[in-house]
Amino acid sequence: MAWDFETDAEFQKELDWVDQFVRNEVEPLDHILGSPYDIRNPRNQKLVRPLQAEVRKHKLWACHLGPELGGPGYGQLKLALMNEIIGRSSWAPTVFGCAAPDTGNAEILALYGTAEQKARFLQPLLDGELCSTFAMTEPQAGADPKEFVCKAWQEGDEWVIDGEKWYASNARLSAFHIVMAVTNPENPPHQRLSMFVVPTDVPGINILRNVAGMNDLPDSGTHGYVRYDHVRVPLDAMLGGPGEGWRIAQTTLTSERSSIAGGMGVTPAALIAFAQRFGTGDPVVRQALMDVHIRFELLRFLRYRSQTALSQGRAPGPESSVMKLAFARYMQALTSTAISVQGAWGLLGGADVADDGMWLRRFLHSPSLRIAGGSDQVQANIMGERALGLPPEPRSDKDVPFRELARGPR
């Protein structure tokens, strides 16, 4: 799909429908339901399943996937246009079948899973019948692969996984984990790790505690501090080959950065909130509106440039890192401004402040955007390498061309 700052008329009709559908049917769920990943909750199913059926009827389900996996094969650029709207609501990604980390885990399973794993895990994931965990980060290491100590070794016809993972996404709600562990400690840092698919019903998976984010209630956290205590899985549980875990992770991390940046769709809601509160006559509000709008348009350019590269099967280069870093900082500034302009209403974050509401929660959530999908420091290192003409850190001599990874599931 060529994109020259214009959207073709037919797809614009789809975007117009998505906009109205999200506003009228999906955004209200944010105020009455809990975690979007609590898929088996009967109340969630009752309200969400009909909406998912409507999305499927419009052929907008799982737009990141090709037709062979139940998606329309729109590619990353059209998905980016949709995500500007979907990003307004915490429930919209679930309604449209494109919630992270399930999207990235689906890509990994499609590329590296066995036929049995695809039937057991991938298809129900694509159908929205279960959710999954991506377990990479460790308590002592963050996301630095050079410091990982969770390990796996072969015993007979099984792999044994032992170690801890921190902030494992949706651990208490998921049906399976994708776990990164050290299998080849003698290799260079980025070739020491392998990746495994681990069903949550095997013995030895212990959630030490659920972690609540800054904007969560203490008992509502779904990201787990997990201990894998000599967890045993069959040999074919390894995804890809030994030592290829870090390379495989890039399949999901690049697309995840795009999904995160989809949250910039809250910007129009912020502009509406400003105008509803004060109108446009106040010079201070006008200045705030102008600053928000300028940053928004710059971010859109960065995002669409990166997504165009992905859609064409090219490595997005530093644009992906620039987009991710700039967006995370922008969201902190935007939500802070929204609260400040609205005064005490902004602090309360009630639903009557704006259609979208809860700016205080968005502000408290914004720091996590500077970490998820690669921290600011990681993105800065990548950008610095390019700016100074330095070679990137070595990955693997078995790396496949980026076009093969960017193509997604097949």
N, C-alpha and C positions, 0 to 999 in steps of 0.2 A: 504494500500500500504506500504510494507516494504521499507525502504530506508537505505541502508548501504553504503552511499557515492557513490552510482552508480545509474544512472537513467536507467530504462528498455528501451530497444532499440526502441520499438514501440512509447513510449511517447517521446523519444528523437527526433524522426522524427517530431512529432508535435511541439516540442520546436524549432527545426530548421526552420520550416515553420513560426512560430510566429516571430522569429528573423528577417527573411527576410521581412515579411509582415510589421512589425512595422518600420523597417528601410526605406523601399522603399515607403510605402503607408501612414503610420500614422505620423511619425515624421515630414514630411513637413507641416502637418496641424498646428503644433505649431507656425509656422512662418507666417501663412496667416489668421488664424481664431482667434476669441476672446475666450470667456469663454466656456469651454466644457459643461457647464450646461445650456447654452442658447439653449435648445433643439429645440424650436419652431422657431428659426431663419431660414428663408428659405434657406439662403446660407449654413448654417451648415447642414441642412437636405439634400441638394443636394449633398454635398461632403461626408457626413458621412454615410448616409443610405446604399449606395452600399457597403461600407467597413464592416458595421455591418452584411449585408447579407452574405458577404464572410466568416466572422467569424462563423456565424450560419451554413453555408455549411460545414465548417470543424468541426462542433460540439464542438466549443470552447467558445460559448456564455454563460456567467454567470456561470463560472465553480465552483463557491462557492455553487451553488444550486443543489439540488437533481433532478432527472428526473421528479418527480411529479410537479415541479415548472419551468420546462423548461430548466434546466441545465443538464450537463452530470453526476453530482454527483462525481466529481473527488476528492473532499475533500480539506482540507487546505494545505496538503503537495504539491500536484501537483500544486495547485494555487500559492504556494510560489515559485515554480520553474518558473512558467509563469510570476509572478510579477517581477522577476529580469529583465525580458525583457520589460514588460509592463511599469515598473517604469521609463523607459527612456523618456517617452513622456507624456505630460499633457493630451493629447487627447486619449491615448491608453485605459485607463480604461473605457471611454465612448464607444469606439469602441468595446470593449470586454464585455460590460455589467457588469462591476464590479467596478463602481465608488462609492466612499464613499461621503456622508453618505447614499446614496441610498441602498447600500448593507446591512448595518446594519438595516436601517429602514425596508427593505424587510423582514429581519429575524424576527424583532419584530412583524410586521403585520402577518406574517405567523404563528407565535407561539401564538399570543394573539388577533388577529383581528377577527371580525365577518365575516360571509360569504359575507354580503353586503360590508363591508370594503375591503375585499380581491378583490371583483369584481370591486369596484370603484377605489381603490388606488393601491393595490398590483399588479394586473395583468398588468395594464398600466406601472407601474414602472418596472416590469420585462421585458416588451416589449420595454423599452427604449423610451416610448412616453411622459414621464414627469419626472420631478425631484422633490426632496423632501427636507425638512428642518429638522434638529435635533436641537431643541431649549432647551438647558439645562443651559448653562452658564448665569450668571447674572452680571450686572455692578458692584455691590458692593461685590460680593462673588466669582467671578471667577467660578470654577467648584466645590467649596466646598459645599456639600449638607447641611452641618450644618448651613449655612448662607443664604440659599435660602428664599426669601420672596414672590415670585410670588405664588399666592394661587388660589385654586378652591374650590367652595362649591356648594352644591346641593340646587336648588330651583325648587320644583315640579318635573317635569320629565326632567330637564335639569341640566347640570353643568355650572357654571359661572366661567370663568377664568379671573383673573385680576392681572396684574403685568408686569414687563419688562424682556426681555432677550437680551443678548449681544452676538454679533458674531454668530447670528443664520445663519447657513450655507445656502447660496443661497436663502435667504428669498424672494428676489424680483423676482426670476425666478421659484419658486416652486409652485406645485399644492396643497400641504398640508404640515402642520407642525406636527411633533411629539413633544409635549410640556410636560415638567416636572413641576409640581406645588405642593405646600404644600396642602394636604387635611386632614392630621391627625396631627395637631400641638402638641397634647399631647403625641405623641409617641416618642420613642428614635429617634435620628437624622436620621438614615438610614431607618427608617420606617415611616417617616412623608410624604413621597412624592408619588405621583401617576403620571401616564403617560396617555396622551390623544392624539388622532389623530384629528387634526383640519384642515378642508379644508380652503383654503385661500380666498374663496368667501363669508365667513360669515362676518357680520358687526363687527367692533371693532378691527380688526388687523391693526395697524398703524405702518408702517416702518418709524421711526423717522429720520433715515439716513442710507445709505449704507456705510459699512466700507471697506476701501481699505487696503490691506496688504502692507507690506513694498515694495514689488516688483510690486505693481499694480499702474496704473495711477489713479489720484484722483477720476475720474468719472467712474472707471471700477469695483469698489468693488461690490461684490454680497453678502457679509455677513452682515446681517442687525442688527441694534439696533432697536428692536421691542417692541412696547407697545401693550399688550392685554388689551383692555379697556372694561371690562365686556362682554367678548366674550362668547356666549352661544352655547353649543353643547349638543346633546342628551345624555342620561345616558349611552348608550352603546358606547360612544366615549372613555370611559376609557379602557385602555389596561391592562389586568390583573386585579388584585384586588386593593382596597384601601391600600395605604402604600407600594405597591410593586414596585414603580417606579424605585428606585435605583437598586434593584436586576435585574429588566428587562434591565436597561441600560447596565449592564455588558455583556449582550448578544451581544451588538454592539461594546462596547469599546474594548473587547479582540480582536475581528477580525479586528477592525480598526487599532490597533497597528501593526498588521501584514501587512495591506495594506500600512500603512505609511512606514514601513521598506522595502516594495517593491521598494521604490525609490532608494535603493542602486544600482539598475540597471544602474544608471548614472556613476558608477565607471569605467566600461570599456570605456565609452566615454571619461572620464577624462584622462585615460591612453593613449588613442589614441591622444587626444588633446596635451598632453605633448610631445609625440613622434613626432607628426607632426610639432610642433613648434621648437623643439630643437634636435630631434633625440635622441639616447640613449648614445651618447658619453660623454655628459656633466656629471661630477660626481654629481653635485647638482641635476640635473634632475633624475639621477639614484637613488639617495637617496630618492627623493620625490616619485618616482615610487615604491620603495621598501616599504616605510611607508604606502602608500595607499593600496598596495596589501596585506600586512600583516593584516591590520585592516579589509579589505574586507573579507578575508578568516575567520577571527575570527567571524565576524558578521554573515557570512553564517552559521557557525556551530551553533551559538546561535539561529538563526532563524529556521533552520530545526529541531533543537531539540524541540523548542516550537511548531512548526507546526505538528510534529509527535505526540505530546501529544494531540493536538486538533483533529487530524484526528482519533485518537483512542478513542475519547470521554473522555479523561482525562483532569483535570485541568492542565494548563501549568505551574503552580507554579510561582516561581520568574523568570523563564526564560523569560516570556513575558515582565516583567518589565525591566529586564537586557537588553533584545534585544532592546526595545523601547528607553531606555535612552542612550545606547551606540550608536545606530544608529543616533539619533538626534545630538549628539555631533560630531559624525564622519562626518556627512554631512556638518556641519559648517567648520570643518577642511579641508575636501576634497575640497569644493568650494573655500575656501580661498587660498589653495595651487594652485588650477587651475588658479586663477586670478594672483597670484604672479608669477608663472612660465611663464605665457604668457605675463606679463608686460602690456603695454597699450592696447594690443588686448584683454586681459582678462577684463579690465575695460569697454571697449566698448561692449564686448559680442556679436559681430556681428556673423551672421550665417556662415561667411567664416572662423571663427576660428576653428571650429570643426563641424562634421556632426550634433552634438547635439546642440551646441551653447549656447549663452546667459548665461554664467557662472555668470555674475554679478546678473542677475535675480535669479538664483538658490541660490546664496549667500544671497541675501536679503530675500529669502523665507525660508532659513534654520532655522532661529530662531523660526518660527511658529511650526516647527516639534518638538521643545522642550516643546510645550504646548499642541498641538492637541493630543487627545487620552489619556490625563493625563500628567500633567507637570512633569518636572524632579523631583521636590520636592515630588510629589505624588508617582512616581516610587521609589524614594529613601526611602520613608516611608515604602512601601511594602517590599522592599528588606531588610530594617533594621529590620522589624518585624521578617522575616524569619531567618536572620543571628543571631539575639539575642534570637531566640526561643520564641518570644512573640506571644500571640494569636492575630489573625487579629481583626480589629475593628468589633464590632457586626453588622450584617446586618439584618437578619430577621429570626424569628423562623419558617417561612414558606418556607425557601429556598428549592428549588428542587435540586437534585443532579446535579453536573456540567455536567455530561454526557447528561442530558436532554437538557441543554442549548447549549452545544457544538455541539450537533447533528445538530443544525440548523433547517431551515424550514422543515415542514413535513405536 
